[in-house]
Amino acid sequence: MGNESAANLIDRILADAKEAADRILADAETSASGIRQSRDAEIAKKAEQTERERKQQIGVILNGCRTRAELDGRKETLRAKRVLLDGVFSEAYNRMLALPNEKREALFRSILQKEANENDVVAPAKVDREVLKRTISGLPFSVKLAEKDADAEAGFILYGDGYEKDCSMKAILRELRDAEETNVAKILFR
């Protein structure tokens, strides 16, 4: 019986060990399952957060692209308007150059009465020398006609005591454009 008792004791120890190992394995399995669930929950949470950030970044990129496209469209519209406005003033300049002598004389008289002083010197553009001779003779004050032509396509340069005024057609149009460009744009681009 001594061997049998020892065998029973060994069987019991082995059974207890197997039972303890099964409990440890079950506890480990439960613990591992909890860890897996926690890990899966964390992965799902991170994936959800990553998806939100991705969507937010896509929105930022799309908004930036939309804004740049709108700005580019506005720039192109402004460029086209600028080209049209430049064309209008270019046409106005060409029409000023084509004014008949009577209208040129009236324009020059108006400018001289507003800008000139007694004894100023008028240097005419070559094309306007004769018109300015007639214009000067009709002024209520005395101005002199320079012997040398002004370096201008049309109009004149006015020389006074310590000053020089550019009254060329280009300068007249430039001043007119500065004063009226906004109004012309309003008419063109309502």
mmCIF file of the C-alpha atoms, coordinates in Angstrom:
data_MODEL
# 
_entry.id   MODEL 
# 
loop_
_atom_site.group_PDB 
_atom_site.id 
_atom_site.type_symbol 
_atom_site.label_atom_id 
_atom_site.label_alt_id 
_atom_site.label_comp_id 
_atom_site.label_asym_id 
_atom_site.label_entity_id 
_atom_site.label_seq_id 
_atom_site.pdbx_PDB_ins_code 
_atom_site.Cartn_x 
_atom_site.Cartn_y 
_atom_site.Cartn_z 
_atom_site.occupancy 
_atom_site.B_iso_or_equiv 
_atom_site.pdbx_formal_charge 
_atom_site.auth_seq_id 
_atom_site.auth_comp_id 
_atom_site.auth_asym_id 
_atom_site.auth_atom_id 
_atom_site.pdbx_PDB_model_num 
ATOM 1   C CA . MET A 1 1   ? 0.000   0.000   0.000   1.00 0.00 ? 1   MET A CA 1 
ATOM 2   C CA . GLY A 1 2   ? 2.901   2.284   0.401   1.00 0.00 ? 2   GLY A CA 1 
ATOM 3   C CA . ASN A 1 3   ? 3.393   2.483   -3.309  1.00 0.00 ? 3   ASN A CA 1 
ATOM 4   C CA . GLU A 1 4   ? -0.257  2.888   -3.900  1.00 0.00 ? 4   GLU A CA 1 
ATOM 5   C CA . SER A 1 5   ? -0.451  5.733   -1.389  1.00 0.00 ? 5   SER A CA 1 
ATOM 6   C CA . ALA A 1 6   ? 2.484   7.381   -3.025  1.00 0.00 ? 6   ALA A CA 1 
ATOM 7   C CA . ALA A 1 7   ? 0.880   6.923   -6.454  1.00 0.00 ? 7   ALA A CA 1 
ATOM 8   C CA . ASN A 1 8   ? -2.393  8.383   -5.143  1.00 0.00 ? 8   ASN A CA 1 
ATOM 9   C CA . LEU A 1 9   ? -0.486  11.249  -3.626  1.00 0.00 ? 9   LEU A CA 1 
ATOM 10  C CA . ILE A 1 10  ? 1.328   11.824  -6.902  1.00 0.00 ? 10  ILE A CA 1 
ATOM 11  C CA . ASP A 1 11  ? -1.967  11.606  -8.828  1.00 0.00 ? 11  ASP A CA 1 
ATOM 12  C CA . ARG A 1 12  ? -3.545  14.060  -6.421  1.00 0.00 ? 12  ARG A CA 1 
ATOM 13  C CA . ILE A 1 13  ? -0.569  16.445  -6.678  1.00 0.00 ? 13  ILE A CA 1 
ATOM 14  C CA . LEU A 1 14  ? -0.717  16.147  -10.451 1.00 0.00 ? 14  LEU A CA 1 
ATOM 15  C CA . ALA A 1 15  ? -4.490  16.698  -10.438 1.00 0.00 ? 15  ALA A CA 1 
ATOM 16  C CA . ASP A 1 16  ? -4.096  19.703  -8.143  1.00 0.00 ? 16  ASP A CA 1 
ATOM 17  C CA . ALA A 1 17  ? -1.278  20.988  -10.352 1.00 0.00 ? 17  ALA A CA 1 
ATOM 18  C CA . LYS A 1 18  ? -3.408  20.436  -13.475 1.00 0.00 ? 18  LYS A CA 1 
ATOM 19  C CA . GLU A 1 19  ? -6.345  22.183  -11.791 1.00 0.00 ? 19  GLU A CA 1 
ATOM 20  C CA . ALA A 1 20  ? -4.079  25.071  -10.738 1.00 0.00 ? 20  ALA A CA 1 
ATOM 21  C CA . ALA A 1 21  ? -2.586  25.213  -14.266 1.00 0.00 ? 21  ALA A CA 1 
ATOM 22  C CA . ASP A 1 22  ? -6.119  25.210  -15.771 1.00 0.00 ? 22  ASP A CA 1 
ATOM 23  C CA . ARG A 1 23  ? -7.132  28.038  -13.416 1.00 0.00 ? 23  ARG A CA 1 
ATOM 24  C CA . ILE A 1 24  ? -3.966  29.961  -14.279 1.00 0.00 ? 24  ILE A CA 1 
ATOM 25  C CA . LEU A 1 25  ? -4.613  29.303  -17.971 1.00 0.00 ? 25  LEU A CA 1 
ATOM 26  C CA . ALA A 1 26  ? -8.271  30.400  -17.605 1.00 0.00 ? 26  ALA A CA 1 
ATOM 27  C CA . ASP A 1 27  ? -7.163  33.499  -15.676 1.00 0.00 ? 27  ASP A CA 1 
ATOM 28  C CA . ALA A 1 28  ? -4.511  34.194  -18.314 1.00 0.00 ? 28  ALA A CA 1 
ATOM 29  C CA . GLU A 1 29  ? -7.095  33.668  -21.062 1.00 0.00 ? 29  GLU A CA 1 
ATOM 30  C CA . THR A 1 30  ? -9.507  36.056  -19.291 1.00 0.00 ? 30  THR A CA 1 
ATOM 31  C CA . SER A 1 31  ? -6.713  38.571  -18.767 1.00 0.00 ? 31  SER A CA 1 
ATOM 32  C CA . ALA A 1 32  ? -5.565  38.246  -22.398 1.00 0.00 ? 32  ALA A CA 1 
ATOM 33  C CA . SER A 1 33  ? -9.159  38.645  -23.585 1.00 0.00 ? 33  SER A CA 1 
ATOM 34  C CA . GLY A 1 34  ? -9.471  41.841  -21.508 1.00 0.00 ? 34  GLY A CA 1 
ATOM 35  C CA . ILE A 1 35  ? -6.185  43.105  -22.910 1.00 0.00 ? 35  ILE A CA 1 
ATOM 36  C CA . ARG A 1 36  ? -7.364  42.273  -26.463 1.00 0.00 ? 36  ARG A CA 1 
ATOM 37  C CA . GLN A 1 37  ? -10.661 44.093  -25.875 1.00 0.00 ? 37  GLN A CA 1 
ATOM 38  C CA . SER A 1 38  ? -8.824  47.092  -24.393 1.00 0.00 ? 38  SER A CA 1 
ATOM 39  C CA . ARG A 1 39  ? -6.373  47.063  -27.311 1.00 0.00 ? 39  ARG A CA 1 
ATOM 40  C CA . ASP A 1 40  ? -9.205  46.771  -29.869 1.00 0.00 ? 40  ASP A CA 1 
ATOM 41  C CA . ALA A 1 41  ? -11.066 49.628  -28.180 1.00 0.00 ? 41  ALA A CA 1 
ATOM 42  C CA . GLU A 1 42  ? -7.887  51.761  -28.206 1.00 0.00 ? 42  GLU A CA 1 
ATOM 43  C CA . ILE A 1 43  ? -7.264  50.921  -31.881 1.00 0.00 ? 43  ILE A CA 1 
ATOM 44  C CA . ALA A 1 44  ? -10.874 51.824  -32.748 1.00 0.00 ? 44  ALA A CA 1 
ATOM 45  C CA . LYS A 1 45  ? -10.570 55.070  -30.777 1.00 0.00 ? 45  LYS A CA 1 
ATOM 46  C CA . LYS A 1 46  ? -7.275  55.958  -32.521 1.00 0.00 ? 46  LYS A CA 1 
ATOM 47  C CA . ALA A 1 47  ? -8.749  55.025  -35.923 1.00 0.00 ? 47  ALA A CA 1 
ATOM 48  C CA . GLU A 1 48  ? -11.781 57.244  -35.258 1.00 0.00 ? 48  GLU A CA 1 
ATOM 49  C CA . GLN A 1 49  ? -9.545  60.111  -34.152 1.00 0.00 ? 49  GLN A CA 1 
ATOM 50  C CA . THR A 1 50  ? -7.282  59.611  -37.172 1.00 0.00 ? 50  THR A CA 1 
ATOM 51  C CA . GLU A 1 51  ? -10.324 59.609  -39.489 1.00 0.00 ? 51  GLU A CA 1 
ATOM 52  C CA . ARG A 1 52  ? -11.585 62.857  -37.917 1.00 0.00 ? 52  ARG A CA 1 
ATOM 53  C CA . GLU A 1 53  ? -8.139  64.452  -38.346 1.00 0.00 ? 53  GLU A CA 1 
ATOM 54  C CA . ARG A 1 54  ? -7.925  63.174  -41.938 1.00 0.00 ? 54  ARG A CA 1 
ATOM 55  C CA . LYS A 1 55  ? -11.342 64.640  -42.750 1.00 0.00 ? 55  LYS A CA 1 
ATOM 56  C CA . GLN A 1 56  ? -10.371 67.906  -41.062 1.00 0.00 ? 56  GLN A CA 1 
ATOM 57  C CA . GLN A 1 57  ? -7.112  68.090  -43.036 1.00 0.00 ? 57  GLN A CA 1 
ATOM 58  C CA . ILE A 1 58  ? -8.979  67.309  -46.258 1.00 0.00 ? 58  ILE A CA 1 
ATOM 59  C CA . GLY A 1 59  ? -11.381 70.150  -45.406 1.00 0.00 ? 59  GLY A CA 1 
ATOM 60  C CA . VAL A 1 60  ? -8.481  72.527  -44.759 1.00 0.00 ? 60  VAL A CA 1 
ATOM 61  C CA . ILE A 1 61  ? -6.824  71.542  -48.038 1.00 0.00 ? 61  ILE A CA 1 
ATOM 62  C CA . LEU A 1 62  ? -10.074 71.854  -49.983 1.00 0.00 ? 62  LEU A CA 1 
ATOM 63  C CA . ASN A 1 63  ? -10.850 75.236  -48.388 1.00 0.00 ? 63  ASN A CA 1 
ATOM 64  C CA . GLY A 1 64  ? -7.344  76.427  -49.250 1.00 0.00 ? 64  GLY A CA 1 
ATOM 65  C CA . CYS A 1 65  ? -7.740  75.245  -52.839 1.00 0.00 ? 65  CYS A CA 1 
ATOM 66  C CA . ARG A 1 66  ? -11.164 76.870  -53.067 1.00 0.00 ? 66  ARG A CA 1 
ATOM 67  C CA . THR A 1 67  ? -9.818  80.127  -51.658 1.00 0.00 ? 67  THR A CA 1 
ATOM 68  C CA . ARG A 1 68  ? -6.845  80.107  -54.063 1.00 0.00 ? 68  ARG A CA 1 
ATOM 69  C CA . ALA A 1 69  ? -9.163  79.329  -56.980 1.00 0.00 ? 69  ALA A CA 1 
ATOM 70  C CA . GLU A 1 70  ? -11.479 82.189  -55.973 1.00 0.00 ? 70  GLU A CA 1 
ATOM 71  C CA . LEU A 1 71  ? -8.512  84.560  -55.623 1.00 0.00 ? 71  LEU A CA 1 
ATOM 72  C CA . ASP A 1 72  ? -7.115  83.440  -58.972 1.00 0.00 ? 72  ASP A CA 1 
ATOM 73  C CA . GLY A 1 73  ? -10.534 84.002  -60.511 1.00 0.00 ? 73  GLY A CA 1 
ATOM 74  C CA . ARG A 1 74  ? -10.716 87.473  -58.984 1.00 0.00 ? 74  ARG A CA 1 
ATOM 75  C CA . LYS A 1 75  ? -7.194  88.261  -60.179 1.00 0.00 ? 75  LYS A CA 1 
ATOM 76  C CA . GLU A 1 76  ? -8.097  87.130  -63.685 1.00 0.00 ? 76  GLU A CA 1 
ATOM 77  C CA . THR A 1 77  ? -11.279 89.201  -63.590 1.00 0.00 ? 77  THR A CA 1 
ATOM 78  C CA . LEU A 1 78  ? -9.324  92.240  -62.373 1.00 0.00 ? 78  LEU A CA 1 
ATOM 79  C CA . ARG A 1 79  ? -6.689  91.664  -65.048 1.00 0.00 ? 79  ARG A CA 1 
ATOM 80  C CA . ALA A 1 80  ? -9.396  91.498  -67.724 1.00 0.00 ? 80  ALA A CA 1 
ATOM 81  C CA . LYS A 1 81  ? -11.022 94.648  -66.328 1.00 0.00 ? 81  LYS A CA 1 
ATOM 82  C CA . ARG A 1 82  ? -7.631  96.396  -66.244 1.00 0.00 ? 82  ARG A CA 1 
ATOM 83  C CA . VAL A 1 83  ? -7.042  95.442  -69.898 1.00 0.00 ? 83  VAL A CA 1 
ATOM 84  C CA . LEU A 1 84  ? -10.484 96.775  -70.833 1.00 0.00 ? 84  LEU A CA 1 
ATOM 85  C CA . LEU A 1 85  ? -9.956  99.972  -68.813 1.00 0.00 ? 85  LEU A CA 1 
ATOM 86  C CA . ASP A 1 86  ? -6.512  100.470 -70.384 1.00 0.00 ? 86  ASP A CA 1 
ATOM 87  C CA . GLY A 1 87  ? -8.152  100.010 -73.785 1.00 0.00 ? 87  GLY A CA 1 
ATOM 88  C CA . VAL A 1 88  ? -10.773 102.644 -73.008 1.00 0.00 ? 88  VAL A CA 1 
ATOM 89  C CA . PHE A 1 89  ? -8.144  105.190 -71.980 1.00 0.00 ? 89  PHE A CA 1 
ATOM 90  C CA . SER A 1 90  ? -5.947  104.266 -74.924 1.00 0.00 ? 90  SER A CA 1 
ATOM 91  C CA . GLU A 1 91  ? -8.908  104.930 -77.220 1.00 0.00 ? 91  GLU A CA 1 
ATOM 92  C CA . ALA A 1 92  ? -9.551  108.212 -75.395 1.00 0.00 ? 92  ALA A CA 1 
ATOM 93  C CA . TYR A 1 93  ? -5.917  109.210 -75.994 1.00 0.00 ? 93  TYR A CA 1 
ATOM 94  C CA . ASN A 1 94  ? -6.190  108.379 -79.693 1.00 0.00 ? 94  ASN A CA 1 
ATOM 95  C CA . ARG A 1 95  ? -9.333  110.475 -79.915 1.00 0.00 ? 95  ARG A CA 1 
ATOM 96  C CA . MET A 1 96  ? -7.583  113.350 -78.149 1.00 0.00 ? 96  MET A CA 1 
ATOM 97  C CA . LEU A 1 97  ? -4.808  113.170 -80.723 1.00 0.00 ? 97  LEU A CA 1 
ATOM 98  C CA . ALA A 1 98  ? -7.423  113.268 -83.488 1.00 0.00 ? 98  ALA A CA 1 
ATOM 99  C CA . LEU A 1 99  ? -9.232  116.346 -82.138 1.00 0.00 ? 99  LEU A CA 1 
ATOM 100 C CA . PRO A 1 100 ? -9.773  118.995 -84.798 1.00 0.00 ? 100 PRO A CA 1 
ATOM 101 C CA . ASN A 1 101 ? -7.812  122.230 -84.404 1.00 0.00 ? 101 ASN A CA 1 
ATOM 102 C CA . GLU A 1 102 ? -10.776 124.228 -83.043 1.00 0.00 ? 102 GLU A CA 1 
ATOM 103 C CA . LYS A 1 103 ? -11.294 121.749 -80.199 1.00 0.00 ? 103 LYS A CA 1 
ATOM 104 C CA . ARG A 1 104 ? -7.561  121.506 -79.514 1.00 0.00 ? 104 ARG A CA 1 
ATOM 105 C CA . GLU A 1 105 ? -7.420  125.296 -79.322 1.00 0.00 ? 105 GLU A CA 1 
ATOM 106 C CA . ALA A 1 106 ? -10.334 125.359 -76.862 1.00 0.00 ? 106 ALA A CA 1 
ATOM 107 C CA . LEU A 1 107 ? -8.687  122.632 -74.734 1.00 0.00 ? 107 LEU A CA 1 
ATOM 108 C CA . PHE A 1 108 ? -5.327  124.405 -74.708 1.00 0.00 ? 108 PHE A CA 1 
ATOM 109 C CA . ARG A 1 109 ? -6.961  127.775 -73.918 1.00 0.00 ? 109 ARG A CA 1 
ATOM 110 C CA . SER A 1 110 ? -8.749  126.223 -70.952 1.00 0.00 ? 110 SER A CA 1 
ATOM 111 C CA . ILE A 1 111 ? -5.521  124.682 -69.655 1.00 0.00 ? 111 ILE A CA 1 
ATOM 112 C CA . LEU A 1 112 ? -3.491  127.850 -70.136 1.00 0.00 ? 112 LEU A CA 1 
ATOM 113 C CA . GLN A 1 113 ? -6.094  130.018 -68.392 1.00 0.00 ? 113 GLN A CA 1 
ATOM 114 C CA . LYS A 1 114 ? -6.029  127.624 -65.456 1.00 0.00 ? 114 LYS A CA 1 
ATOM 115 C CA . GLU A 1 115 ? -2.290  126.858 -65.289 1.00 0.00 ? 115 GLU A CA 1 
ATOM 116 C CA . ALA A 1 116 ? -0.317  129.709 -66.863 1.00 0.00 ? 116 ALA A CA 1 
ATOM 117 C CA . ASN A 1 117 ? 0.829   132.989 -65.361 1.00 0.00 ? 117 ASN A CA 1 
ATOM 118 C CA . GLU A 1 118 ? 1.915   136.242 -67.006 1.00 0.00 ? 118 GLU A CA 1 
ATOM 119 C CA . ASN A 1 119 ? 5.196   135.823 -68.955 1.00 0.00 ? 119 ASN A CA 1 
ATOM 120 C CA . ASP A 1 120 ? 5.276   132.020 -68.788 1.00 0.00 ? 120 ASP A CA 1 
ATOM 121 C CA . VAL A 1 121 ? 6.808   130.236 -71.762 1.00 0.00 ? 121 VAL A CA 1 
ATOM 122 C CA . VAL A 1 122 ? 4.898   127.626 -73.773 1.00 0.00 ? 122 VAL A CA 1 
ATOM 123 C CA . ALA A 1 123 ? 6.974   124.968 -75.543 1.00 0.00 ? 123 ALA A CA 1 
ATOM 124 C CA . PRO A 1 124 ? 4.562   123.302 -77.969 1.00 0.00 ? 124 PRO A CA 1 
ATOM 125 C CA . ALA A 1 125 ? 4.753   119.831 -79.406 1.00 0.00 ? 125 ALA A CA 1 
ATOM 126 C CA . LYS A 1 126 ? 5.717   120.154 -83.055 1.00 0.00 ? 126 LYS A CA 1 
ATOM 127 C CA . VAL A 1 127 ? 2.233   119.079 -84.190 1.00 0.00 ? 127 VAL A CA 1 
ATOM 128 C CA . ASP A 1 128 ? 0.539   121.762 -82.045 1.00 0.00 ? 128 ASP A CA 1 
ATOM 129 C CA . ARG A 1 129 ? 2.790   124.783 -82.724 1.00 0.00 ? 129 ARG A CA 1 
ATOM 130 C CA . GLU A 1 130 ? 0.311   126.587 -85.052 1.00 0.00 ? 130 GLU A CA 1 
ATOM 131 C CA . VAL A 1 131 ? -2.694  125.830 -82.816 1.00 0.00 ? 131 VAL A CA 1 
ATOM 132 C CA . LEU A 1 132 ? -0.844  127.185 -79.792 1.00 0.00 ? 132 LEU A CA 1 
ATOM 133 C CA . LYS A 1 133 ? 0.193   130.345 -81.672 1.00 0.00 ? 133 LYS A CA 1 
ATOM 134 C CA . ARG A 1 134 ? -3.496  131.107 -82.226 1.00 0.00 ? 134 ARG A CA 1 
ATOM 135 C CA . THR A 1 135 ? -4.402  130.066 -78.673 1.00 0.00 ? 135 THR A CA 1 
ATOM 136 C CA . ILE A 1 136 ? -1.783  132.307 -77.065 1.00 0.00 ? 136 ILE A CA 1 
ATOM 137 C CA . SER A 1 137 ? -2.864  135.312 -79.101 1.00 0.00 ? 137 SER A CA 1 
ATOM 138 C CA . GLY A 1 138 ? -6.380  135.057 -77.650 1.00 0.00 ? 138 GLY A CA 1 
ATOM 139 C CA . LEU A 1 139 ? -5.380  134.895 -73.966 1.00 0.00 ? 139 LEU A CA 1 
ATOM 140 C CA . PRO A 1 140 ? -6.158  137.827 -71.619 1.00 0.00 ? 140 PRO A CA 1 
ATOM 141 C CA . PHE A 1 141 ? -2.525  137.791 -70.389 1.00 0.00 ? 141 PHE A CA 1 
ATOM 142 C CA . SER A 1 142 ? 0.852   137.490 -72.073 1.00 0.00 ? 142 SER A CA 1 
ATOM 143 C CA . VAL A 1 143 ? 2.680   134.203 -72.506 1.00 0.00 ? 143 VAL A CA 1 
ATOM 144 C CA . LYS A 1 144 ? 5.552   133.514 -74.886 1.00 0.00 ? 144 LYS A CA 1 
ATOM 145 C CA . LEU A 1 145 ? 5.897   130.732 -77.420 1.00 0.00 ? 145 LEU A CA 1 
ATOM 146 C CA . ALA A 1 146 ? 9.246   128.936 -77.130 1.00 0.00 ? 146 ALA A CA 1 
ATOM 147 C CA . GLU A 1 147 ? 11.340  128.646 -80.266 1.00 0.00 ? 147 GLU A CA 1 
ATOM 148 C CA . LYS A 1 148 ? 12.181  125.019 -79.524 1.00 0.00 ? 148 LYS A CA 1 
ATOM 149 C CA . ASP A 1 149 ? 9.505   122.322 -79.695 1.00 0.00 ? 149 ASP A CA 1 
ATOM 150 C CA . ALA A 1 150 ? 8.680   120.264 -76.622 1.00 0.00 ? 150 ALA A CA 1 
ATOM 151 C CA . ASP A 1 151 ? 9.573   116.601 -76.571 1.00 0.00 ? 151 ASP A CA 1 
ATOM 152 C CA . ALA A 1 152 ? 5.935   115.504 -76.590 1.00 0.00 ? 152 ALA A CA 1 
ATOM 153 C CA . GLU A 1 153 ? 3.664   113.825 -79.098 1.00 0.00 ? 153 GLU A CA 1 
ATOM 154 C CA . ALA A 1 154 ? 0.988   116.482 -78.658 1.00 0.00 ? 154 ALA A CA 1 
ATOM 155 C CA . GLY A 1 155 ? 0.226   119.355 -76.286 1.00 0.00 ? 155 GLY A CA 1 
ATOM 156 C CA . PHE A 1 156 ? 2.854   121.542 -74.650 1.00 0.00 ? 156 PHE A CA 1 
ATOM 157 C CA . ILE A 1 157 ? 5.166   122.112 -71.713 1.00 0.00 ? 157 ILE A CA 1 
ATOM 158 C CA . LEU A 1 158 ? 4.607   125.241 -69.643 1.00 0.00 ? 158 LEU A CA 1 
ATOM 159 C CA . TYR A 1 159 ? 7.673   126.948 -68.136 1.00 0.00 ? 159 TYR A CA 1 
ATOM 160 C CA . GLY A 1 160 ? 7.220   129.516 -65.424 1.00 0.00 ? 160 GLY A CA 1 
ATOM 161 C CA . ASP A 1 161 ? 9.289   131.218 -62.770 1.00 0.00 ? 161 ASP A CA 1 
ATOM 162 C CA . GLY A 1 162 ? 10.809  128.172 -61.044 1.00 0.00 ? 162 GLY A CA 1 
ATOM 163 C CA . TYR A 1 163 ? 8.401   125.551 -62.354 1.00 0.00 ? 163 TYR A CA 1 
ATOM 164 C CA . GLU A 1 164 ? 7.644   123.370 -65.319 1.00 0.00 ? 164 GLU A CA 1 
ATOM 165 C CA . LYS A 1 165 ? 4.205   121.889 -66.010 1.00 0.00 ? 165 LYS A CA 1 
ATOM 166 C CA . ASP A 1 166 ? 3.705   118.989 -68.362 1.00 0.00 ? 166 ASP A CA 1 
ATOM 167 C CA . CYS A 1 167 ? 0.592   119.801 -70.385 1.00 0.00 ? 167 CYS A CA 1 
ATOM 168 C CA . SER A 1 168 ? 1.171   117.180 -73.049 1.00 0.00 ? 168 SER A CA 1 
ATOM 169 C CA . MET A 1 169 ? -1.808  115.145 -74.172 1.00 0.00 ? 169 MET A CA 1 
ATOM 170 C CA . LYS A 1 170 ? -0.355  112.161 -72.291 1.00 0.00 ? 170 LYS A CA 1 
ATOM 171 C CA . ALA A 1 171 ? -0.120  114.190 -69.079 1.00 0.00 ? 171 ALA A CA 1 
ATOM 172 C CA . ILE A 1 172 ? -3.642  115.545 -69.562 1.00 0.00 ? 172 ILE A CA 1 
ATOM 173 C CA . LEU A 1 173 ? -4.975  112.023 -70.054 1.00 0.00 ? 173 LEU A CA 1 
ATOM 174 C CA . ARG A 1 174 ? -2.954  110.702 -67.097 1.00 0.00 ? 174 ARG A CA 1 
ATOM 175 C CA . GLU A 1 175 ? -4.491  113.385 -64.857 1.00 0.00 ? 175 GLU A CA 1 
ATOM 176 C CA . LEU A 1 176 ? -7.931  112.681 -66.270 1.00 0.00 ? 176 LEU A CA 1 
ATOM 177 C CA . ARG A 1 177 ? -7.451  108.959 -65.694 1.00 0.00 ? 177 ARG A CA 1 
ATOM 178 C CA . ASP A 1 178 ? -6.370  109.520 -62.091 1.00 0.00 ? 178 ASP A CA 1 
ATOM 179 C CA . ALA A 1 179 ? -9.484  111.597 -61.476 1.00 0.00 ? 179 ALA A CA 1 
ATOM 180 C CA . GLU A 1 180 ? -12.023 109.550 -63.445 1.00 0.00 ? 180 GLU A CA 1 
ATOM 181 C CA . GLU A 1 181 ? -10.820 105.929 -63.528 1.00 0.00 ? 181 GLU A CA 1 
ATOM 182 C CA . THR A 1 182 ? -13.145 104.875 -60.710 1.00 0.00 ? 182 THR A CA 1 
ATOM 183 C CA . ASN A 1 183 ? -16.150 106.471 -62.402 1.00 0.00 ? 183 ASN A CA 1 
ATOM 184 C CA . VAL A 1 184 ? -15.282 104.902 -65.753 1.00 0.00 ? 184 VAL A CA 1 
ATOM 185 C CA . ALA A 1 185 ? -14.892 101.508 -64.060 1.00 0.00 ? 185 ALA A CA 1 
ATOM 186 C CA . LYS A 1 186 ? -18.314 101.916 -62.420 1.00 0.00 ? 186 LYS A CA 1 
ATOM 187 C CA . ILE A 1 187 ? -19.875 102.586 -65.815 1.00 0.00 ? 187 ILE A CA 1 
ATOM 188 C CA . LEU A 1 188 ? -18.079 99.677  -67.482 1.00 0.00 ? 188 LEU A CA 1 
ATOM 189 C CA . PHE A 1 189 ? -18.466 97.079  -64.734 1.00 0.00 ? 189 PHE A CA 1 
ATOM 190 C CA . ARG A 1 190 ? -21.866 97.565  -63.177 1.00 0.00 ? 190 ARG A CA 1 
# 
